[in-house]
Amino acid sequence: MSIFTDKSAAHFDVIVIGSGIAGLSVALAAAPRRVALLTRGEAGADGASCWAQGGIAAALGAGDSAAAHARDTLVAGSHMNDARAVQVLTAAAADAVHWLQANGVAFDRHGDAFALGREAAHGHARIVHAQGDATGAAVMRALTQRAREAAHIQCLEQSVVTELLCHGDTVYGVCVSGAAGTHFLRADSVVLATGGIGALYRHSTNPDTADASGLALAICAGAEFSDMEFVQFHPTALRTGGSGQLPLLTEALRGAGAVLLNGSGHRFMPAIAREAELAPRDVVARAVWQELERGETVWLDATRAVGADFPQRFPTVFASCQAEGIDPRVAPMPVVPAQHYHMGGVRVDAYARSSLDGLYAVGEVACSGVHGANRLASNSLLEGVVFGRELGRRLALQPSPKLPAPPLSASRLCSDAQVSEAIATRIRDLLWRHAGLVRERTGLQRALEELKTLEARAQSTAEFGRIAVARAIAFAAIRRRNSIGAHYRSDAPQSRVG
């Protein structure tokens, strides 16, 4: 992977925006097409993929099957999933794991077999990990190395895409702002692989770069979006007293037997769900939220389930706790729910195509319907690999269309990519309070009114875009009058589908 410096060579076959697991999977699979890989930071490290702890779900164990994995995915998604997308995802899961292994990912093993863990809402132990709870980092190191060795991939690091270049309903390039100034790149195919929306919430397990920028680009270009109300909150982020990105306490801890306790030392989940701590994430997250709203402190206790083995089995969690002065081997960990994943996004079909010609989306920024109303644990990295590889292979075989003439001046098209801290903070507070784990009509209306006021103060296209995403989330939440999956309204009935 070389660094792109020749501005005269501004025409590529494929432009991939984002260098997480989905973006790298597309770029690698698109060979021999000439690919520009654009990333705001360092390739492979700028995004949420490298933070993933939970692992990758695949039916690799005795007695398990892709059909069983599909059933669990549908149940977690309240059967609002696209059944075909679920079948594609789960049928390709084992091959995705083997492909990653062939590309240098050393998954944890018990002898000759994969060491398979179990997580919430899975009927079988089917989660593969690498280096315990450092799966995302291990996968990203391996794929980034492969990308660096790939002659067909060129990279623009420290580069921000500020606008999609459109001619009618066709996207044919991007406007890029970086250290060398602003310029545009043209391509037959533009792929959004920009991740999620965590920076739009007060508490998130995602890095600040998960700021809905790709979704905002698509919305501002006129692309259709879907399922914006379905925002997943992880039940167990480490409560540090701060806001923004919080350390994730992986679901694998509860899979290993860790339990949730309130300030009185009472284990409250068995009274709420048959699966107790292994209930779907939305159920556990709301239960934790309700305890906190009552003024309780909530703790995740793994002293018996993991104890002295913490540094070896969960090194990432152990390091995060140590940084906060907590020894999880002998003491419980304080937790708070945090925004974790967005099931909604740019609406795409079975081929990752958006409603705009030439624009594709994969990974968390996309809404293929595979997750339905709530994502099953450890299906996110899997989604990036499966749909990313499939799209890359398809683009490698796609004939090149005739592109429209380029614009006269890149400087006329490139816009400010900055969002003021005042607007960013207000959006985080509004969505956390009114479009978070528990919602109701009055609060959502208040959020929409305040977002409209914020829009009048917006000074850049990036601010307009972020506000547009926030409004789309709040509007979708007020429009869906029933509670289902990750969307819960205290003033609406709970629906059960399927």
Order of alpha helices (4+ residues) and beta strands (2+ residues): beta-beta-alpha-beta-beta-alpha-alpha-alpha-beta-beta-beta-beta-alpha-beta-beta-beta-beta-beta-alpha-beta-beta-beta-alpha-beta-alpha-beta-alpha-alpha-beta-beta-beta-beta-alpha-alpha-alpha-alpha-alpha
